[in-house]
Amino acid sequence: MTRHIVIVGGGFGGTTLARRLERRLPAPWQLTLVSEESTTTFNPLLAEVVGASVFPEQVVAPIRQMLKKSRFVMGRVTHVDALSRTVRAHTLAGERELPFDHLVLALGTRARLDLLPGLAEHALPLKLVGDAMFIRNRVLHRLARMELESDRAQRRRLGSFIVMGGGFSGVEVAGALADFTQGALRCYPRVRADEISVALLHDGARLLPELPECLGDAAARSLVQRGVKVQLLARVAAVQAQGVVLADGSRVEGDTVVCTLGTRENPLLAQLAAHAGVQGGLALQRGRLPTAPDMSVPGWPGEGRLWALGDCALVPNGGDGASPPTAQFAVAQARVLADNLVAAVHGQPTRAFSHRSRGMMATTGHLKGVAQVFGLRLAGLPAWLLWRAYYLLLMPTAGRKLRIWVEWTWSMLFSVDVTHLRFTRTSEADAEPAPGPASVPMPAPPASSPVHPPSISQGERHAA
């Protein structure tokens, strides 16, 4: 009789777990990975997509290519039945039920756009490849429109880009935007450099609070040197169509606002938390599912066992409190959980998760970055090279590594790529263009497709 382990989520944690586990499972165990997308997105590289340092397809890896023996199901899990030990997935072929003996949640988190008034209506999140491409197209659209505008105030609004959040994502995308806009001006001769500005708003006293103060200060200096207006202690109170309003009543004008703030739990996790059959529900803590030290979830009914890892899970880390929601810890958790699942299959005891951080790093633009690795603090070109080397090593398959290395080398030697990808279909070629300042739309998924884009946590973007 076949026994089943089902992993829900195709991010760093889920794919690492599947790859390590599938080689070690004895018969008659079968491993199934369910993901809303057929690819894993390397979110730390999304700022590189915004800045045209890499192509969008180079920051994703096909899950089917990474798995050798396991079954892959592209679909969105909408319901978990603990008592019958089945999950219901909405797939391209309709509803499907998958049995499980062990269920692993590696869901990540969603973007939260209800933190501030106007955030959902006027800000652009950076969570998915589609977000990165939309922002890049938006920048090129604004530069093209500036060439046609004669009103100076309107030109400056169009050329003003605001980034909210001074964490890793905010710092990286602000540096990428500064480099991209200045590099693109060679193709827009009617736009002056002094009409372009990038502002980074952070409500804290320094950038990158997860890193030592000296590295946060080094990041700020690097951004200022490339023209970014860094505003600290700048708490945003509301987002509007032509800028943001700060808590002190002042305004920052800008036609494009990029948001790198806020996450919320995956809808499936919220559904499990309200599951009436689990003794009143599984209690979440700040949107994360608490686990035992071995990553099993206490209080799960029935004979099947529930496990969780990654950003959706609150995993104890030895005596150091809870594990942070980063890619580094998701990968480390996957390695330990693979051992624990094999032990559980054989009826052996599991072990507690414990991991010491290797460090963290961030880029601040082309050839610049900051890093703390094994206690060593780096800034400038060495940190930037280390950042690229680390994420290049994480990429699966030698072919993908080579393609990204070639593209990175190309971008160091030649001008920025200003290709504006519109994704216009033949049936849309003669449609009237949208009037006014509307941004260039990305293609919507087909109405017949039940699969929704996945979300990978902000924390998974930056761990070294």
Legacy VTK file of the C-alpha trace (Angstrom):
# vtk DataFile Version 3.0
C-alpha trace
ASCII
DATASET POLYDATA
POINTS 464 float
0.000 0.000 0.000
1.438 3.358 -1.065
2.120 5.899 1.678
2.254 9.614 0.902
4.199 12.695 1.962
2.740 15.902 0.534
4.668 19.194 0.529
2.639 22.353 -0.081
4.777 25.203 -1.387
7.484 25.446 -4.031
9.774 28.089 -2.525
13.272 27.688 -1.106
12.126 25.498 1.794
9.712 23.262 -0.103
11.977 22.496 -3.056
15.062 21.958 -0.883
13.102 19.535 1.289
11.760 17.630 -1.728
15.163 17.326 -3.377
16.807 15.995 -0.211
13.940 13.736 0.745
13.138 12.032 -2.554
16.487 10.222 -2.654
16.011 8.744 0.811
12.397 7.605 0.989
11.962 3.797 1.063
9.200 1.960 -0.758
6.216 2.240 -0.628
6.509 5.972 0.208
5.714 8.530 -2.493
6.538 12.231 -2.353
4.266 14.880 -3.933
5.026 18.595 -4.119
2.111 20.962 -4.764
2.840 24.520 -5.874
0.778 27.307 -7.401
3.539 27.959 -9.923
5.737 25.597 -11.891
8.850 27.532 -10.891
10.725 28.595 -7.788
11.453 32.315 -7.722
14.826 33.466 -6.408
13.413 36.579 -4.771
16.783 38.089 -3.823
17.278 38.721 -7.546
14.030 40.636 -8.143
15.802 43.978 -7.763
18.168 42.791 -10.502
15.128 42.298 -12.750
13.937 45.832 -11.967
17.382 47.155 -12.862
17.630 45.021 -16.045
20.761 43.219 -14.822
19.133 39.861 -15.580
16.184 38.666 -17.615
13.026 37.617 -15.729
13.315 33.971 -16.736
16.769 33.817 -15.180
15.510 34.377 -11.622
13.162 31.384 -11.720
13.952 27.665 -11.789
11.518 25.021 -13.091
10.417 22.763 -10.239
10.017 19.813 -12.590
13.658 20.182 -13.561
14.749 20.091 -9.921
12.792 16.968 -8.988
13.941 13.552 -10.193
11.578 10.993 -8.645
8.825 12.986 -6.955
5.418 13.856 -8.332
4.747 17.534 -9.008
1.235 18.990 -9.050
0.732 22.564 -10.202
-2.228 23.827 -8.237
-3.473 25.829 -5.300
-4.369 23.915 -2.158
-7.694 25.262 -0.923
-8.645 22.823 1.830
-7.033 20.341 4.202
-9.061 17.600 5.862
-7.131 16.393 8.887
-9.429 13.476 9.672
-9.564 11.965 6.166
-5.925 12.942 5.555
-6.509 14.603 2.181
-5.761 17.975 0.632
-7.930 19.516 -2.053
-6.068 21.329 -4.812
-7.465 23.614 -7.511
-5.489 22.589 -10.614
-5.574 23.237 -14.341
-7.736 20.103 -14.632
-10.129 21.166 -11.901
-10.415 20.001 -8.295
-8.175 17.139 -7.229
-7.820 15.390 -3.874
-4.435 14.115 -2.737
-4.007 11.725 0.210
-1.266 12.203 2.777
0.250 10.458 5.764
2.601 13.385 6.430
1.733 16.925 5.330
4.386 19.652 5.163
3.467 23.329 4.899
6.082 25.518 3.203
3.698 28.268 2.164
5.643 31.484 2.572
3.597 34.649 3.079
1.550 37.113 1.052
2.054 40.827 0.524
0.014 42.971 2.876
-1.425 46.057 1.241
-3.837 47.258 3.917
-1.251 48.755 6.269
-1.806 52.343 5.128
-4.554 54.331 3.421
-4.073 54.256 -0.346
-1.375 51.580 -0.262
-3.352 49.006 -2.233
-4.578 51.566 -4.782
-1.403 53.516 -5.493
1.686 51.550 -4.402
3.506 48.850 -6.379
4.558 45.810 -4.309
7.730 43.880 -5.095
7.055 40.228 -4.304
6.860 38.367 -7.615
8.603 38.356 -10.992
5.503 40.019 -12.449
5.879 42.835 -9.908
9.512 43.375 -10.897
8.668 43.480 -14.598
5.741 45.819 -13.977
7.991 48.260 -12.079
10.639 48.112 -14.798
8.030 48.775 -17.503
6.589 51.563 -15.373
9.976 53.291 -15.217
10.446 53.081 -18.983
6.868 54.237 -19.543
7.452 57.299 -17.354
10.695 58.205 -19.143
8.973 57.919 -22.521
6.116 60.103 -21.342
8.475 62.727 -19.926
9.859 63.277 -23.417
6.379 64.267 -24.570
5.505 66.530 -21.631
6.228 70.260 -21.594
4.963 71.069 -18.095
7.976 71.125 -15.739
6.059 70.149 -12.613
4.484 67.196 -14.386
7.863 66.101 -15.756
9.381 66.105 -12.274
6.484 64.105 -10.851
6.831 61.545 -13.615
10.570 61.291 -12.967
10.263 60.917 -9.175
10.357 57.357 -7.826
9.667 56.604 -4.150
10.676 53.418 -2.345
9.071 52.652 1.013
11.113 50.619 3.482
14.789 50.654 4.439
15.233 46.915 4.871
17.019 44.632 2.435
14.389 44.847 -0.299
14.036 48.605 -0.098
17.775 49.265 -0.170
18.345 46.904 -3.088
15.507 48.175 -5.273
16.378 51.831 -4.546
19.951 51.240 -5.713
18.751 49.309 -8.758
16.288 52.068 -9.708
18.954 54.765 -9.388
21.339 52.877 -11.653
18.640 51.871 -14.129
17.138 55.345 -14.572
20.502 57.041 -15.016
21.731 54.360 -17.392
18.556 54.522 -19.471
18.821 58.272 -20.105
21.133 57.710 -23.089
18.044 56.444 -24.943
15.853 59.357 -23.789
17.776 62.462 -24.916
14.923 64.848 -24.053
15.019 63.844 -20.374
17.623 65.548 -18.174
19.389 63.770 -15.337
18.290 66.424 -12.836
14.639 65.611 -13.638
15.055 62.066 -12.278
15.066 61.292 -8.572
14.813 58.219 -6.352
13.764 58.648 -2.713
14.086 55.947 -0.049
11.781 56.456 2.959
12.504 54.562 6.174
10.798 55.069 9.520
13.842 53.899 11.500
16.961 55.737 12.564
19.199 53.785 10.148
18.969 51.511 7.157
19.265 47.707 7.343
18.566 47.351 11.089
19.351 43.613 10.895
23.006 44.460 10.165
25.547 46.304 12.361
25.153 50.067 12.458
28.352 50.687 10.503
27.036 48.633 7.570
23.680 50.402 7.643
25.529 53.715 7.502
27.739 52.423 4.677
24.632 51.434 2.719
23.156 54.915 3.198
26.360 56.581 1.999
26.515 54.325 -1.047
22.931 55.155 -2.001
23.438 58.891 -1.498
26.544 58.789 -3.705
24.462 57.394 -6.577
21.807 60.080 -6.130
19.221 58.387 -3.892
17.523 60.733 -1.414
17.590 58.732 1.821
15.086 59.990 4.410
15.306 58.382 7.841
12.651 58.659 10.574
10.187 59.235 7.731
7.005 57.384 8.646
4.499 57.223 5.796
0.927 57.992 6.847
-0.827 57.632 3.475
-0.115 56.903 -0.166
-1.725 59.019 -2.855
-1.749 59.080 -6.633
1.006 61.696 -6.819
3.159 60.856 -3.815
3.032 60.022 -0.129
2.047 61.906 3.003
4.367 61.555 6.002
3.295 61.403 9.637
4.541 64.963 10.242
2.214 66.266 7.513
4.877 66.826 4.861
4.617 65.372 1.378
7.026 63.578 -0.917
5.975 64.045 -4.536
6.334 61.171 -6.960
4.302 59.412 -9.610
5.627 55.916 -8.751
5.663 54.420 -5.239
7.294 51.035 -4.648
6.319 49.270 -1.428
8.597 46.721 0.287
6.659 46.655 3.566
4.299 44.218 5.186
3.411 40.538 4.923
0.383 38.512 5.892
-0.293 34.819 6.258
-1.150 32.615 3.311
-4.940 32.125 2.990
-4.531 28.370 3.493
-2.806 28.985 6.812
-5.627 31.288 7.865
-8.114 28.570 6.908
-6.251 25.989 8.995
-6.146 28.393 11.922
-9.929 28.568 11.838
-10.400 24.816 11.264
-13.316 23.813 13.478
-12.136 20.228 13.703
-8.805 21.032 15.312
-9.936 21.684 18.857
-10.835 25.288 18.173
-8.200 25.885 15.528
-4.436 26.152 15.243
-3.318 29.329 16.950
-1.103 31.589 14.837
1.459 33.970 16.287
1.906 37.090 14.159
0.699 35.192 11.128
3.075 32.247 11.601
2.294 28.678 12.686
4.160 27.655 15.877
5.900 24.293 15.709
7.694 21.966 18.063
11.528 22.037 17.960
11.498 19.216 15.364
9.100 21.281 13.156
6.056 19.100 13.785
2.843 20.990 14.586
1.324 20.079 17.979
-2.400 19.463 18.319
-2.988 18.086 14.837
-5.756 15.435 15.008
-5.940 12.037 13.363
-3.188 9.670 12.406
-1.489 11.946 9.863
1.219 14.321 11.014
1.573 17.988 10.143
4.930 19.732 9.751
5.836 23.314 8.808
8.947 25.230 7.802
10.006 28.476 6.211
8.352 31.863 6.574
4.920 30.446 7.428
6.322 28.582 10.462
7.490 29.804 13.854
10.299 27.301 14.417
12.339 27.353 17.651
16.054 27.688 16.967
17.820 25.942 19.813
18.231 28.430 22.636
18.212 31.468 20.326
14.457 32.003 20.185
12.440 31.677 16.977
14.070 31.263 13.576
13.953 34.426 11.441
11.958 34.275 8.190
14.899 34.160 5.784
15.937 31.941 2.904
19.024 30.824 4.787
16.939 29.455 7.643
14.321 27.953 5.309
17.035 25.918 3.571
18.579 24.872 6.889
15.159 23.841 8.211
14.519 21.794 5.070
17.701 19.817 5.624
16.801 18.969 9.220
13.172 18.236 8.371
14.269 15.784 5.677
16.154 13.858 8.371
13.158 14.034 10.708
10.699 12.774 8.109
12.967 9.842 7.284
13.229 9.115 11.003
9.446 9.321 11.398
8.939 6.944 8.479
11.180 4.394 10.206
9.656 5.002 13.636
12.828 6.596 15.002
13.151 9.727 17.186
13.448 13.136 15.532
15.851 15.934 16.435
15.399 19.604 17.215
16.293 22.299 14.729
19.301 24.479 15.491
21.197 26.714 13.106
23.709 29.532 13.464
23.386 32.312 10.914
26.245 32.598 8.448
25.521 36.259 7.887
23.477 38.628 5.735
24.184 40.833 2.750
22.585 43.368 0.430
23.472 45.236 -2.746
23.206 49.018 -2.950
23.542 49.244 -6.716
26.013 48.298 -9.435
29.363 47.140 -7.964
28.351 48.160 -4.432
27.014 46.266 -1.424
27.328 45.531 2.293
27.734 42.167 3.999
28.395 40.496 7.319
29.604 36.914 6.881
30.932 34.826 9.791
31.531 38.050 11.728
33.460 39.684 8.871
32.058 43.038 7.756
32.453 44.064 4.123
31.316 47.041 2.074
31.655 48.140 -1.530
32.876 45.910 -4.351
33.928 42.884 -2.182
30.443 42.685 -0.635
28.811 42.996 -4.057
30.961 40.218 -5.521
30.245 37.999 -2.507
26.506 38.625 -2.863
26.538 37.592 -6.514
28.746 34.562 -5.905
26.492 33.276 -3.135
23.248 33.515 -5.079
24.895 32.112 -8.182
25.836 29.017 -6.173
22.229 28.633 -5.016
20.946 28.388 -8.588
20.129 24.825 -9.685
21.802 23.247 -12.723
25.110 24.238 -14.296
23.361 25.594 -17.393
21.346 28.134 -15.419
24.417 29.214 -13.465
26.312 29.790 -16.707
23.485 31.811 -18.276
23.227 34.130 -15.269
27.011 34.534 -15.052
27.146 35.501 -18.730
24.291 37.984 -18.287
25.895 39.545 -15.215
29.208 39.857 -17.034
27.452 41.415 -20.029
25.731 44.004 -17.819
29.086 45.005 -16.325
30.534 45.772 -19.763
27.619 47.202 -21.750
24.853 49.770 -21.352
21.604 49.013 -19.550
18.890 47.214 -21.523
15.824 49.430 -22.059
13.632 46.791 -23.695
9.989 47.495 -22.860
8.114 44.178 -22.862
4.424 44.782 -23.514
3.234 41.189 -24.075
0.691 42.381 -26.638
-1.275 39.581 -28.312
-2.433 39.714 -31.914
-6.052 40.186 -30.864
-5.008 43.260 -28.863
-2.733 44.871 -31.447
-5.368 47.288 -32.786
-6.866 48.186 -29.412
-6.877 51.841 -28.397
-4.013 52.672 -26.000
-4.967 53.655 -22.472
-5.108 57.464 -22.145
-3.223 59.517 -19.615
-0.673 58.336 -17.064
-1.934 54.768 -16.715
0.882 52.292 -16.310
1.548 49.687 -18.950
-0.395 46.587 -17.899
1.020 43.140 -17.493
-1.001 40.324 -19.046
-3.743 38.860 -16.900
-3.910 35.080 -16.498
-6.463 33.330 -18.690
-9.961 33.294 -17.240
-10.034 29.527 -17.467
-6.921 29.111 -15.334
-7.630 28.399 -11.663
-4.022 28.762 -10.616
-3.008 31.945 -8.824
0.494 33.411 -8.536
2.420 32.299 -5.477
3.827 34.538 -2.809
7.309 34.188 -1.332
8.184 36.025 1.778
10.236 39.151 2.008
12.444 37.380 4.474
13.356 34.715 1.936
14.944 37.445 -0.204
18.114 38.140 1.652
19.728 35.583 3.928
23.282 34.719 3.053
LINES 1 465
464 0 1 2 3 4 5 6 7 8 9 10 11 12 13 14 15 16 17 18 19 20 21 22 23 24 25 26 27 28 29 30 31 32 33 34 35 36 37 38 39 40 41 42 43 44 45 46 47 48 49 50 51 52 53 54 55 56 57 58 59 60 61 62 63 64 65 66 67 68 69 70 71 72 73 74 75 76 77 78 79 80 81 82 83 84 85 86 87 88 89 90 91 92 93 94 95 96 97 98 99 100 101 102 103 104 105 106 107 108 109 110 111 112 113 114 115 116 117 118 119 120 121 122 123 124 125 126 127 128 129 130 131 132 133 134 135 136 137 138 139 140 141 142 143 144 145 146 147 148 149 150 151 152 153 154 155 156 157 158 159 160 161 162 163 164 165 166 167 168 169 170 171 172 173 174 175 176 177 178 179 180 181 182 183 184 185 186 187 188 189 190 191 192 193 194 195 196 197 198 199 200 201 202 203 204 205 206 207 208 209 210 211 212 213 214 215 216 217 218 219 220 221 222 223 224 225 226 227 228 229 230 231 232 233 234 235 236 237 238 239 240 241 242 243 244 245 246 247 248 249 250 251 252 253 254 255 256 257 258 259 260 261 262 263 264 265 266 267 268 269 270 271 272 273 274 275 276 277 278 279 280 281 282 283 284 285 286 287 288 289 290 291 292 293 294 295 296 297 298 299 300 301 302 303 304 305 306 307 308 309 310 311 312 313 314 315 316 317 318 319 320 321 322 323 324 325 326 327 328 329 330 331 332 333 334 335 336 337 338 339 340 341 342 343 344 345 346 347 348 349 350 351 352 353 354 355 356 357 358 359 360 361 362 363 364 365 366 367 368 369 370 371 372 373 374 375 376 377 378 379 380 381 382 383 384 385 386 387 388 389 390 391 392 393 394 395 396 397 398 399 400 401 402 403 404 405 406 407 408 409 410 411 412 413 414 415 416 417 418 419 420 421 422 423 424 425 426 427 428 429 430 431 432 433 434 435 436 437 438 439 440 441 442 443 444 445 446 447 448 449 450 451 452 453 454 455 456 457 458 459 460 461 462 463
